[in-house]
Amino acid sequence: MAKANMNFNMERLPKELQSAFRKLYPDQTSEQRTEYLSVNEIHHGDAFDLLPHIEPNSIALSVWSPPYYVGKEYEAYLTFESWQSLLKNIIELHYPIVKPGGFLVVNIADILVFKDLSMPRVQADVVHRKRSSITRDDVLKAQAEHPEYNRYQLAKLLNCSEQTIDRRLNGNNIRGGKSEPQTRVKIVGGMVEQWGIDAGFYPYDRRVWVKDAAWENSRWANLSYRAVDEFEYLYFFWKPGITKYDRNRLTRDEWKNWGSRAVWTFPSVRVNDDHEAKFPVELPLRTIRLLTDPDEIILDCFMGSGTTAIAAIREKRQFIGIEIEEHYVTLSRQKVTLEANR
């Protein structure tokens, strides 16, 4: 087991933390030999199975982006409940392996189109998209003049579709609005915060990454007042222990422009040609430079195409990667090899 730096008086910790910390500083007199995941390697497997095989108290920073529950192919097997369970369990498994004073950084976005069965099924009156000039008053007038007409006959009389008649009278779409659940924004920050606290971490900071605006021409954006998708969050969690604070890790301009700023602005990946949800190397690179020193170990348990490992190599850190999809393991290993040979 890695020796965590015991350079503070444990007796001065709150009583409820002392028992938790004693588990982090076991009796070092007995020799314990355990095989742990090798460093500077992308490991193929499920993070749930492999995280317990990382050396305790060895990770200076774990930075990763989990499935967002937005319908990507690689997360199609997840229900909302299993998605929550996945993230909660993965965060919990980080507590033993992050070194005291180290960090867990989770990059995630709110769920923009979250199906809510309890939400009233009322269709929006999208004025700029109306194909028929028929109004509700027109339909009511025709009904008053022809009380025996059904909606099909009213539609023929008014030279519109029967669907238009139903929309004007009832405010929803008979072919979709009555049966399809409505959608809303699901804010995930509170859930992530609680999962971190439950695991033993403490919320330390949060940053907002402003990226390229997406979905500008989508039906979702055109049929509501909801904003286009143009930002994500980075939630910083701290494991209790002494944290080295060193501004010299960044240049003066870097500290001024982003090190001390809550909003980070840089482009997203322009083309997701080999992975459908890549984040730019700038994202892990900034967290690595801000929070760690050379030779410390960086972890990404959702490695994908290898971006975090590439950032670690560029900043002269070591890394451990975990990826469940075999073809992404092959891809990330190839990219890491190319980066290491530059």
C-alpha positions in Angstrom: 0.0 0.0 0.0 1.3 3.5 -0.9 2.3 5.5 2.1 0.2 8.6 2.3 2.1 11.6 3.7 1.3 11.6 7.4 2.6 15.2 7.9 -0.2 16.5 10.2 -1.6 15.6 13.6 -4.5 13.2 13.1 -5.8 13.9 16.6 -6.7 17.4 15.6 -9.1 16.1 12.9 -12.8 16.1 13.7 -13.7 12.9 15.6 -15.8 11.5 12.8 -12.9 11.8 10.4 -10.3 10.2 12.6 -11.6 6.7 12.1 -11.9 7.2 8.4 -8.3 8.5 8.2 -6.9 5.6 10.2 -8.0 3.3 7.4 -5.8 5.4 5.1 -2.7 5.0 7.3 -2.6 1.3 8.2 0.2 -0.2 10.2 3.2 -0.2 7.8 5.2 -2.6 9.9 3.9 -5.7 8.1 5.0 -6.2 4.6 2.1 -6.4 2.2 2.7 -7.4 -1.4 -0.2 -6.9 -3.8 -0.3 -6.8 -7.6 -1.8 -3.5 -8.7 -2.7 -2.1 -12.1 0.5 -1.1 -14.0 1.1 2.6 -14.5 1.4 4.2 -18.0 -1.0 1.6 -19.5 -4.5 1.5 -20.9 -6.3 -1.4 -19.2 -9.2 -3.1 -20.8 -12.2 -3.8 -18.5 -15.0 -2.3 -16.5 -14.0 0.5 -14.1 -16.2 -1.1 -11.5 -14.0 -4.2 -11.5 -10.6 -2.6 -12.1 -10.6 0.5 -9.8 -10.2 -1.7 -6.6 -7.0 -3.0 -8.2 -5.3 0.4 -8.3 -2.7 1.0 -5.5 -4.4 2.8 -2.6 -3.4 6.5 -2.0 -1.5 6.6 -5.3 -3.7 8.8 -7.6 -2.9 12.5 -7.5 -5.8 13.4 -9.8 -8.6 11.4 -11.4 -10.2 13.3 -14.2 -12.9 11.8 -16.5 -16.1 12.3 -18.3 -18.7 9.6 -17.8 -21.7 8.7 -20.0 -24.1 11.7 -19.9 -27.3 9.7 -20.4 -28.1 11.6 -23.6 -28.6 8.6 -25.9 -25.1 7.9 -27.2 -24.5 4.5 -28.6 -22.1 3.4 -25.9 -24.7 4.2 -23.2 -27.7 2.7 -24.8 -27.8 -0.2 -22.3 -28.3 2.2 -19.3 -31.6 3.2 -17.7 -31.7 6.4 -15.7 -31.5 4.3 -12.5 -28.6 2.2 -13.7 -26.8 5.4 -14.9 -27.1 6.9 -11.4 -25.9 3.7 -9.8 -22.9 3.6 -12.2 -21.7 7.1 -11.3 -22.3 6.8 -7.6 -20.4 3.5 -7.4 -17.5 4.7 -9.5 -17.1 7.8 -7.4 -17.2 5.7 -4.2 -14.5 3.4 -5.6 -12.2 6.4 -6.0 -11.9 7.3 -2.3 -9.4 4.6 -1.4 -7.1 5.2 -4.4 -6.9 9.0 -4.5 -4.1 10.2 -2.2 -5.0 12.4 0.7 -5.0 16.0 -0.5 -5.6 14.8 -4.1 -8.5 15.4 -6.4 -11.3 13.8 -8.3 -12.6 16.0 -11.2 -15.8 15.0 -13.0 -16.6 16.6 -16.4 -20.4 16.3 -17.0 -23.3 18.2 -18.5 -27.0 18.5 -17.5 -29.4 16.2 -19.3 -31.0 18.6 -21.8 -33.9 16.4 -23.0 -34.9 14.4 -19.9 -38.2 12.5 -20.3 -40.5 13.2 -17.4 -43.7 11.1 -17.2 -45.2 13.4 -14.6 -44.9 16.5 -16.8 -48.2 17.7 -18.4 -48.5 16.8 -22.1 -49.3 20.3 -23.5 -48.0 21.1 -26.9 -46.2 24.4 -27.5 -47.9 27.0 -29.7 -45.0 27.4 -32.2 -46.2 30.5 -34.0 -43.3 30.8 -36.4 -43.6 27.2 -37.6 -47.4 27.1 -38.2 -48.3 25.7 -41.6 -52.0 26.7 -41.4 -53.4 30.1 -40.7 -56.5 28.5 -39.2 -57.0 29.8 -35.6 -58.9 28.4 -32.6 -61.6 31.0 -33.2 -62.0 29.8 -36.8 -62.6 26.3 -35.6 -65.0 27.4 -32.9 -67.0 29.4 -35.4 -67.2 26.5 -37.8 -68.3 24.2 -34.9 -71.1 26.7 -34.0 -72.3 26.8 -37.6 -72.0 23.0 -38.0 -72.5 21.4 -34.6 -73.0 17.9 -36.2 -69.5 18.0 -37.9 -66.7 15.8 -36.6 -63.1 17.0 -36.8 -62.5 15.4 -40.2 -65.5 17.3 -41.7 -64.4 20.5 -40.0 -60.9 20.0 -41.5 -62.4 19.6 -45.0 -64.5 22.7 -44.5 -61.6 24.8 -43.3 -59.2 23.3 -45.8 -56.7 22.1 -43.2 -55.7 18.7 -41.6 -57.7 17.1 -38.9 -54.6 17.2 -36.8 -54.7 21.0 -37.0 -58.4 20.9 -35.8 -57.3 18.8 -32.8 -54.4 21.0 -32.0 -56.4 24.2 -32.1 -59.2 22.8 -29.9 -57.2 20.7 -27.4 -53.7 22.3 -27.3 -51.8 19.1 -28.1 -50.9 16.8 -30.9 -53.1 13.7 -31.2 -50.4 11.8 -33.0 -47.6 12.5 -30.4 -48.4 14.9 -27.7 -51.0 12.7 -26.0 -48.8 9.6 -25.7 -45.1 10.8 -25.7 -43.7 12.0 -22.4 -42.7 15.6 -22.2 -39.1 16.5 -21.8 -37.3 19.0 -19.5 -33.8 19.8 -18.3 -32.4 17.5 -15.6 -29.8 19.3 -13.5 -27.2 16.8 -12.5 -25.0 18.9 -10.2 -26.8 18.2 -7.0 -26.7 14.4 -7.6 -22.9 14.5 -8.4 -22.3 16.6 -5.3 -24.1 14.1 -3.1 -22.4 11.1 -4.6 -19.0 12.7 -3.9 -20.0 13.6 -0.3 -21.4 10.1 0.3 -18.0 8.6 -0.9 -16.0 10.7 1.6 -14.9 13.5 -0.7 -15.7 17.2 -0.2 -16.8 19.6 -3.0 -13.8 21.8 -3.6 -14.6 23.8 -6.7 -16.5 23.9 -9.9 -15.6 25.3 -13.3 -17.7 25.9 -16.3 -16.3 25.0 -19.7 -17.8 27.1 -22.5 -17.5 25.3 -25.8 -18.9 25.6 -29.3 -22.6 26.0 -29.4 -24.4 22.9 -30.6 -27.8 21.9 -31.8 -28.6 25.4 -33.2 -30.6 23.9 -36.0 -32.2 21.1 -34.1 -35.9 20.6 -33.8 -35.4 20.6 -30.0 -33.9 24.1 -30.0 -36.4 25.5 -32.7 -39.5 24.4 -30.8 -38.8 25.9 -27.4 -37.1 28.8 -25.6 -34.5 26.4 -24.2 -30.9 27.5 -25.0 -28.5 25.7 -27.3 -26.0 23.4 -25.7 -22.8 25.4 -25.2 -21.3 24.6 -21.8 -20.4 21.8 -19.4 -19.3 21.6 -15.8 -16.2 20.3 -14.1 -16.8 19.4 -10.5 -13.7 19.3 -8.3 -13.8 16.9 -5.3 -11.1 16.9 -2.6 -9.9 14.0 -0.5 -9.0 15.2 3.0 -5.3 15.7 3.4 -2.6 18.3 2.9 -2.9 19.8 -0.6 0.2 21.4 -2.2 -0.8 24.9 -3.5 1.8 26.1 -6.0 1.0 28.9 -8.4 4.3 28.3 -10.1 2.8 25.4 -11.9 1.3 27.9 -14.3 2.8 31.0 -16.0 1.6 34.4 -14.8 -0.7 34.7 -17.9 -2.1 31.2 -17.4 -3.0 31.9 -13.8 -4.6 35.2 -14.7 -6.5 33.8 -17.8 -7.8 30.5 -16.5 -6.0 29.2 -13.4 -8.0 31.5 -11.1 -11.0 31.8 -13.3 -14.3 29.9 -12.9 -15.2 30.0 -16.6 -12.9 28.2 -19.1 -13.4 28.9 -22.8 -11.9 26.7 -25.5 -13.3 24.9 -28.5 -14.8 21.4 -28.4 -13.5 18.7 -30.6 -14.5 19.6 -34.2 -14.8 16.1 -35.6 -15.7 13.0 -33.5 -14.3 10.8 -36.2 -13.1 7.9 -34.0 -15.2 8.4 -30.8 -18.6 10.0 -30.6 -18.0 11.9 -27.3 -14.4 13.1 -27.2 -13.4 16.0 -25.0 -10.5 18.3 -26.2 -7.0 17.7 -24.7 -7.1 21.2 -23.2 -9.7 20.0 -20.6 -7.6 17.4 -18.8 -4.4 19.3 -19.6 -5.6 22.3 -17.6 -6.7 20.2 -14.6 -3.4 18.3 -14.7 -1.3 21.4 -14.8 -3.3 23.2 -12.1 -3.5 20.3 -9.5 -0.5 18.1 -9.9 3.3 17.9 -10.3 5.5 16.0 -12.7 5.6 12.2 -12.2 2.4 12.1 -10.2 -0.2 9.6 -11.4 -3.3 10.7 -13.4 -6.3 8.4 -13.7 -9.1 8.3 -16.3 -11.5 5.4 -15.8 -13.5 6.2 -18.9 -10.5 6.6 -21.2 -12.3 6.5 -24.5 -9.9 7.6 -27.3 -7.0 8.3 -24.9 -7.2 12.1 -24.5 -6.3 12.2 -20.7 -3.3 9.9 -21.2 -2.0 12.2 -24.0 -2.4 15.2 -21.8 -0.6 13.4 -19.0 2.3 12.6 -21.3 2.6 16.2 -22.5 2.8 17.4 -18.9 5.3 14.7 -17.9 2.9 12.9 -15.6 2.3 9.2 -15.3 -1.2 7.8 -16.1 -3.5 4.9 -15.7 -6.4 4.4 -18.1 -9.4 2.1 -17.9 -11.7 1.5 -20.9 -14.5 -1.0 -21.3 -14.8 -1.1 -25.1 -12.0 -3.1 -26.6 -11.8 -1.1 -29.9 -11.3 2.1 -27.9 -8.5 0.4 -25.9 -6.7 -0.4 -29.1 -7.3 3.2 -30.4 -6.1 4.9 -27.2 -3.0 2.7 -27.0 -2.1 3.6 -30.6 -2.5 7.3 -29.8 -0.5 7.0 -26.6 2.3 5.3 -28.5 2.3 8.1 -31.1 2.4 10.8 -28.5 5.1 9.1 -26.5 7.3 8.9 -29.6 7.0 12.5 -30.5 
